[in-house]
Amino acid sequence: MYKLLPGLIAFAFYLLLVSPEVFACRDPRNQQSLFFDSIPEPPPEADVIAEVVLTDVHEGDVNGVAAATIVQILQAFSNRVFQHEKAIVKYKFSSCGPNAHNDDTGIIIAKIATDLEGRLVLCPYSRSLGHDSRIDVSSATKECQAIEVETLRQLELAAKQGDAKAQFELGKKYRQAKNGTEAVKWFKLAAAQSHAEAMLELGWIYDLGHLGVQEDATEAMKWYALAAEQGLYDAKVGLDTLKKMQVLTPMAEKGDAEAQYRLGTIYHGRRRDGPESLKWVKLAAEQGHVKAMSELGFMYRLGNGIVTQDFSESAKWYRLAAEQGDAEAQFSLGKLYDTGLFHDKGICPGRTTYGCVQSKVKAVEWYRRAAEQGVVDAQYALGVMYQKGDGVERNKTEAVKWLWLAAKQKDSYAIATLTKMYLEGQLGAKNGAEAEKWYRWAAKVGDKRAEEALESLEKQRSSRHFKSNQSPRAPQQ
């Protein structure tokens, strides 16, 4: 016993002085994780909340670093991060965690930065595994701030020495900080060295009048043309758009309805200029331009900051276009009648003007007109109405007819509905073999439900017997 005493004393001394944190970290209150089981309510202030998968994890005494792929963005508070993007994860590390491993997948809440190589850096918050679930925000914030400061210092040094890539990246930094004067300065220095992306940035800035810079179509076209010569597709699109606007604008100002409509769609699409878009589309619609009336109905239905959402106005313009044969307007008007959006939103209770009453019968009428013109969404909707007997007498033959037409256009919902009808025996005896063909076709067009169904069928194959009958045949593979 006495012979063991010196060893026991030495071991106790080691535990006490050398590795006290090992025992401290047995207490869950001191253990931390990078990953969250769910998004906290309310979520802490951050740049992004995303599901990521980690690879190439390295942890030292103080810092941890890993490569990551953003699997899914759950919430984004910055336009600097994109789904499926590669990133670097950097975090402070201690013996209490956070511990990370290769192939770990989970939800992180993070600040973001950009390093000297232009790579996205995620600085994730850590979560205590104790009952209080404390969230450490400060370590991540300081980490990303330090990266940004050092990146800016290194970029300025390299940019002043004439490095075109550094000048471009520094321009982007100032653009993100909404400093137009400095952004243009550094983009021009990079562009002078034939940096194509810097030329494109200058084209956008002068085209749209961003960052307080005066809009200048001539200057924008110059930079777009130079970037397009180097093969940048977006520069070609920007140049073509400006040329179209130069042709369309004087025609629209003289009252040409087609020019007004096309100019309005340009403002609505690429330029994201709601007031100008509404102005030109409405002028065209008021002259009876069918596509403009349909587009105006769409604007009023969505709102989206362009106009105040107004389903009554939406239905008014949709109906005017629909009555003149516009297929998309016919489908959209049918949708308004089908869903009764006016009642749901409380916009015009008790009124009976366009679409203000839910009417499945009217929905069928307008769906049919659109479906006969080949609108796939209308074909699917009409098929479901016949299948359920909603607004029309139930008719399986008509249901299959319209669902089949939609399925031929690779509509995954129509394919899934027909498959379900086979499996449930709605078309006679259950026909699993035919259903499996539908599932395989749906899976080919990316229907996740069909993929899951195929996995389930594979599991059931050993215990389930599929029978065939004379149900409508599935498409050949």
C-alpha positions in Angstrom: 0.0 0.0 0.0 2.8 2.4 1.0 4.6 1.6 -2.2 1.6 2.9 -4.2 1.2 6.1 -2.2 3.8 8.2 -4.2 2.2 7.2 -7.5 -1.3 8.2 -6.2 -0.1 11.5 -5.0 1.6 12.3 -8.3 -1.6 11.3 -10.2 -3.7 13.5 -8.0 -1.3 16.4 -8.5 -1.5 15.9 -12.3 -5.3 16.0 -12.2 -5.3 19.1 -10.1 -2.8 21.2 -11.9 -2.4 19.8 -15.5 -5.9 19.2 -16.7 -8.5 20.8 -14.4 -10.7 21.7 -17.5 -11.2 18.1 -18.3 -13.2 17.7 -15.1 -14.8 21.1 -15.4 -16.1 20.1 -18.9 -17.9 17.1 -17.5 -20.4 19.6 -16.3 -22.8 20.2 -19.2 -23.0 23.9 -18.2 -19.4 24.3 -19.5 -19.7 22.3 -22.7 -20.5 24.1 -25.9 -21.6 23.2 -29.5 -21.5 25.0 -32.8 -24.9 23.5 -33.8 -28.4 24.4 -32.8 -31.3 22.0 -32.6 -33.7 24.7 -33.9 -33.7 28.4 -34.5 -34.1 30.2 -31.1 -37.1 32.5 -30.6 -36.3 35.3 -31.0 -33.2 34.5 -33.1 -30.1 36.4 -32.1 -28.8 39.2 -34.4 -26.7 37.4 -37.1 -25.8 37.6 -40.8 -27.1 34.1 -41.6 -28.8 31.0 -40.2 -28.1 28.0 -42.3 -27.7 24.2 -42.4 -24.1 23.3 -43.2 -21.9 20.2 -43.5 -18.3 20.4 -42.2 -15.2 18.8 -43.7 -11.4 19.1 -43.1 -11.9 20.1 -39.4 -8.8 21.2 -37.5 -8.9 22.2 -33.8 -6.0 23.6 -31.8 -5.7 25.0 -28.3 -7.4 28.2 -29.1 -8.8 28.2 -32.7 -10.9 25.8 -34.7 -11.2 25.9 -38.5 -13.1 23.8 -41.0 -14.3 23.9 -44.6 -18.1 24.0 -45.0 -20.8 23.7 -47.6 -24.0 25.6 -47.1 -26.7 23.0 -47.6 -29.7 25.3 -47.0 -30.1 28.9 -46.0 -32.8 29.1 -43.4 -32.6 32.9 -42.8 -30.3 35.4 -44.4 -29.7 39.0 -43.3 -27.0 39.7 -45.8 -26.8 39.4 -49.6 -23.2 38.1 -49.4 -24.1 34.4 -48.8 -25.7 31.9 -51.1 -27.1 28.4 -51.0 -24.6 25.6 -51.8 -21.7 28.0 -51.4 -18.4 26.8 -50.1 -17.1 28.6 -47.0 -14.5 28.6 -44.2 -15.7 28.2 -40.6 -13.6 29.8 -37.9 -14.3 29.7 -34.2 -12.6 30.0 -30.8 -11.9 26.7 -29.2 -11.2 25.4 -25.7 -11.2 22.0 -24.0 -14.9 22.6 -23.2 -15.7 23.0 -26.9 -17.1 23.6 -29.3 -16.0 20.3 -30.7 -16.5 19.6 -34.4 -15.8 16.6 -36.6 -15.7 15.8 -40.3 -19.1 15.3 -41.9 -20.9 17.0 -39.0 -24.2 18.5 -40.3 -26.4 20.9 -38.4 -27.8 24.4 -38.1 -25.4 27.3 -37.3 -26.1 30.9 -36.5 -23.2 33.0 -37.7 -21.6 36.4 -38.6 -19.9 36.5 -42.0 -16.7 38.0 -43.3 -14.5 37.8 -46.4 -10.9 36.9 -46.3 -8.0 38.1 -48.4 -8.7 35.4 -51.0 -12.3 36.6 -51.4 -13.6 33.4 -49.6 -16.7 33.5 -47.5 -15.9 33.1 -43.8 -18.5 32.0 -41.2 -18.0 32.8 -37.6 -20.6 30.7 -35.8 -22.1 31.4 -32.4 -21.6 28.6 -29.8 -24.4 27.2 -27.7 -24.0 26.1 -24.1 -25.3 22.5 -23.6 -26.4 23.4 -20.0 -30.0 24.1 -19.0 -29.7 27.8 -19.6 -28.6 27.2 -23.3 -26.5 30.4 -23.3 -25.4 31.7 -26.7 -21.9 33.1 -27.1 -22.3 35.9 -29.6 -19.2 38.0 -28.7 -16.5 35.5 -29.7 -17.9 35.1 -33.2 -18.5 38.8 -33.7 -14.9 39.6 -32.6 -13.5 36.9 -34.8 -15.3 38.2 -38.0 -14.5 41.8 -37.1 -10.8 40.9 -36.8 -10.9 39.1 -40.2 -12.6 42.1 -41.9 -10.1 44.6 -40.4 -7.1 42.5 -41.4 -8.5 41.8 -44.9 -9.1 45.5 -45.5 -5.6 46.3 -44.3 -4.0 43.8 -46.6 -6.2 44.7 -49.6 -5.4 48.4 -49.2 -1.7 47.6 -49.1 -1.9 45.4 -52.2 -4.3 47.7 -54.1 -2.0 50.7 -53.6 0.8 48.7 -55.0 -1.2 48.2 -58.2 -2.6 44.7 -57.7 -5.8 44.6 -59.9 -7.5 41.7 -58.0 -6.9 43.6 -54.7 -8.3 46.8 -56.3 -11.4 44.9 -57.4 -11.9 43.2 -54.0 -11.4 46.6 -52.3 -14.0 48.1 -54.6 -16.5 45.4 -53.5 -15.7 46.1 -49.9 -16.6 49.8 -50.4 -19.7 48.8 -52.4 -20.9 46.6 -49.5 -20.3 49.6 -47.2 -22.3 51.8 -49.7 -19.4 54.1 -50.3 -20.0 54.8 -54.0 -17.1 57.3 -54.4 -14.4 54.8 -53.1 -16.1 51.8 -54.9 -16.0 53.5 -58.3 -12.4 54.7 -57.7 -11.0 51.2 -57.0 -13.2 49.5 -59.7 -11.8 52.0 -62.3 -8.3 51.3 -61.3 -8.9 47.6 -61.6 -10.7 48.1 -64.9 -7.8 50.1 -66.3 -5.9 46.8 -66.0 -8.5 45.0 -68.0 -10.2 43.4 -65.0 -13.5 42.3 -66.6 -15.6 41.9 -63.4 -14.6 45.5 -62.3 -15.9 46.7 -65.7 -19.2 44.9 -65.1 -19.5 46.4 -61.7 -19.0 49.9 -63.2 -21.6 49.1 -65.8 -24.2 48.2 -63.1 -23.4 51.2 -61.0 -23.8 53.7 -63.9 -26.8 51.8 -65.4 -28.9 51.8 -62.2 -27.5 54.9 -60.4 -26.4 52.9 -57.4 -24.6 54.1 -54.3 -25.4 57.8 -54.9 -23.7 57.7 -58.3 -25.5 59.7 -61.0 -27.3 57.4 -63.6 -25.4 57.6 -66.9 -26.5 55.3 -69.7 -23.5 56.3 -72.0 -21.0 55.5 -69.3 -22.8 52.2 -68.4 -22.8 51.1 -72.0 -19.1 51.8 -72.3 -18.3 49.6 -69.4 -20.8 46.9 -70.4 -19.3 46.8 -73.9 -15.7 46.4 -72.5 -16.8 43.6 -70.1 -18.8 41.9 -72.9 -15.7 41.9 -75.1 -14.1 39.7 -72.4 -17.0 37.2 -72.6 -19.1 38.2 -69.5 -22.7 37.1 -70.2 -24.2 39.5 -67.7 -22.4 42.4 -69.4 -24.0 41.4 -72.8 -27.4 41.2 -71.2 -26.9 44.7 -69.6 -25.8 46.2 -72.9 -28.7 44.7 -74.8 -31.2 45.9 -72.2 -29.9 49.5 -72.3 -30.0 49.4 -76.1 -33.6 48.2 -76.0 -34.5 50.9 -73.5 -33.0 53.6 -75.7 -35.2 52.4 -78.6 -38.4 51.8 -76.5 -38.4 54.9 -74.4 -39.1 57.5 -77.1 -41.8 55.2 -78.6 -43.4 54.7 -75.2 -43.4 58.4 -74.5 -45.3 58.9 -77.8 -48.0 56.5 -76.6 -47.0 53.2 -78.3 -48.8 50.6 -76.1 -46.5 47.7 -77.0 -43.4 49.8 -76.3 -44.9 50.9 -72.9 -45.6 47.3 -72.0 -42.1 46.1 -72.9 -40.5 49.0 -71.2 -42.5 48.3 -68.1 -41.5 44.6 -68.0 -37.8 45.7 -68.3 -38.2 48.0 -65.3 -40.0 45.2 -63.4 -37.5 42.5 -64.2 -33.8 43.4 -64.5 -33.9 46.9 -63.1 -36.3 46.1 -60.1 -37.8 49.6 -60.5 -41.4 49.3 -59.3 -42.7 52.8 -59.8 -41.4 53.0 -63.4 -42.7 49.5 -64.1 -46.1 50.3 -62.8 -46.2 53.6 -64.7 -45.5 52.1 -68.1 -47.5 48.9 -67.7 -50.6 50.8 -66.5 -50.4 53.2 -69.5 -50.3 50.2 -71.8 -53.2 48.4 -70.0 -55.4 51.5 -70.1 -54.9 51.4 -73.9 -56.3 47.9 -74.0 -52.9 46.0 -74.3 -53.9 42.5 -73.2 -50.5 41.3 -71.9 -50.2 44.6 -69.9 -53.6 44.1 -68.4 -52.6 40.6 -67.3 -49.3 42.0 -65.9 -51.2 44.7 -64.0 -53.4 42.1 -62.5 -50.3 40.2 -61.4 -48.8 43.3 -59.8 -52.0 44.1 -57.8 -52.2 40.4 -56.7 -48.7 40.3 -55.3 -48.2 43.8 -54.1 -44.4 43.4 -53.5 -43.9 47.0 -52.8 -44.8 48.0 -56.3 -48.4 48.8 -55.5 -50.6 48.2 -52.4 -52.0 44.6 -52.7 -55.5 44.8 -53.9 -57.3 41.7 -55.0 -60.3 43.6 -56.4 -58.1 45.6 -58.8 -56.2 42.4 -59.6 -59.4 40.5 -60.6 -60.6 43.6 -62.6 -57.5 43.6 -64.8 -57.2 39.8 -65.0 -60.8 39.6 -66.2 -60.3 42.3 -68.8 -57.3 40.3 -70.2 -59.0 36.9 -69.7 -62.1 38.0 -71.7 -59.8 38.8 -74.6 -58.3 35.4 -74.6 -55.1 35.7 -72.5 -54.5 32.2 -71.1 -52.4 33.2 -68.1 -55.0 35.7 -67.0 -57.7 33.1 -67.4 -55.9 30.8 -65.1 -55.1 33.5 -62.6 -58.8 34.7 -62.5 -59.8 31.0 -62.0 -57.4 30.8 -59.1 -58.9 33.9 -57.5 -62.4 32.4 -57.7 -61.1 29.0 -56.5 -59.4 30.2 -53.4 -61.7 33.1 -52.4 -58.7 35.3 -51.6 -60.9 38.3 -51.1 -62.7 36.7 -48.1 -59.4 35.3 -46.7 -57.7 38.7 -46.8 -60.8 40.6 -45.6 -60.4 43.1 -48.5 -64.0 43.3 -49.7 -66.4 41.3 -47.5 -70.0 41.3 -48.7 -69.2 42.7 -52.2 -69.8 40.8 -55.4 -67.5 42.6 -57.8 -64.9 40.7 -59.8 -63.8 37.6 -57.8 -65.0 38.9 -54.5 -67.1 35.8 -53.9 -65.6 32.4 -53.8 -67.1 30.4 -56.7 -65.8 27.0 -57.6 -68.2 27.0 -60.6 -66.6 30.1 -62.0 -63.1 28.7 -61.2 -63.8 25.7 -63.3 -65.0 27.9 -66.2 -61.8 29.9 -66.3 -59.5 27.0 -65.6 -61.1 25.2 -68.6 -60.5 28.2 -70.9 -56.8 28.3 -69.8 -56.4 24.5 -69.9 -57.7 24.4 -73.5 -54.9 26.8 -74.4 -52.3 24.5 -72.9 -51.6 26.2 -69.5 -50.3 23.3 -67.5 -51.3 24.7 -64.1 -54.8 25.1 -65.3 -54.9 21.5 -66.7 -53.8 20.2 -63.3 -56.2 22.3 -61.4 -59.1 21.3 -63.7 -58.2 17.7 -63.3 -58.3 17.9 -59.6 -61.7 19.7 -59.7 -63.1 16.8 -61.7 -61.5 14.3 -59.4 -63.0 15.8 -56.3 -66.3 17.0 -57.8 -65.4 20.5 -56.8 -67.5 23.1 -58.7 -68.4 20.4 -61.3 -69.9 16.9 -61.3 -67.3 14.3 -60.3 -66.0 12.6 -63.5 -62.9 10.3 -63.3 -62.6 10.2 -67.1 -62.4 14.0 -67.3 -60.0 14.1 -64.3 -57.6 11.6 -66.0 -57.9 13.5 -69.3 -56.7 16.8 -67.8 -54.2 15.3 -65.4 -52.7 13.3 -68.2 -52.3 16.4 -70.4 -50.6 18.1 -67.5 -48.4 15.0 -66.9 -47.3 15.0 -70.5 -45.9 18.5 -69.8 -43.9 16.9 -66.9 -46.0 18.5 -64.2 -44.9 16.5 -61.1 -48.1 17.2 -59.2 -50.2 15.8 -62.0 -48.0 12.7 -62.1 -48.2 12.3 -58.4 -52.0 12.6 -58.4 -52.4 10.0 -61.1 -50.1 7.7 -59.2 -52.1 8.1 -56.0 -55.3 7.4 -57.9 -53.7 4.1 -59.2 -52.5 3.1 -55.7 -55.9 3.9 -54.1 -57.8 2.0 -56.7 -59.8 5.0 -57.8 -59.5 3.8 -61.4 -60.5 0.2 -60.7 -58.4 -2.5 -59.1 -55.1 -1.3 -57.5 -52.3 -1.3 -60.1 -49.0 -1.0 -58.4 -46.9 -1.9 -61.4 -48.4 1.0 -63.4 -48.0 3.3 -60.3 -44.4 2.4 -60.1 -43.9 3.5 -63.7 -45.4 6.9 -62.8 -43.2 7.2 -59.8 -40.1 6.6 -61.9 -41.2 9.1 -64.4 -41.9 11.7 -61.7 -38.6 11.0 -60.0 -36.9 11.8 -63.4 -38.3 15.3 -63.3 -37.1 15.8 -59.8 -40.2 15.0 -57.7 -38.8 14.3 -54.2 -42.1 12.7 -53.1 -41.8 10.2 -56.0 -38.2 9.4 -55.0 -39.4 8.7 -51.4 -42.3 6.6 -52.7 -39.9 4.5 -54.8 -37.7 3.8 -51.8 -40.8 2.8 -49.9 -41.9 0.5 -52.7 -38.5 -1.2 -52.7 -38.8 -1.9 -49.0 -42.3 -3.4 -49.5 -41.5 -5.4 -52.6 -40.7 -8.6 -50.8 -44.1 -8.6 -49.0 -46.4 -6.9 -51.5 -47.8 -8.4 -54.7 -48.6 -6.0 -57.5 -51.4 -6.8 -59.9 -52.1 -5.4 -63.3 -55.5 -4.4 -64.9 -56.8 -2.3 -67.7 -56.3 1.1 -66.0 -55.0 3.9 -68.3 -51.4 3.1 -69.3 -48.5 5.1 -67.9 -46.1 6.8 -70.3 -43.3 4.6 -71.8 -39.9 5.2 -70.3 
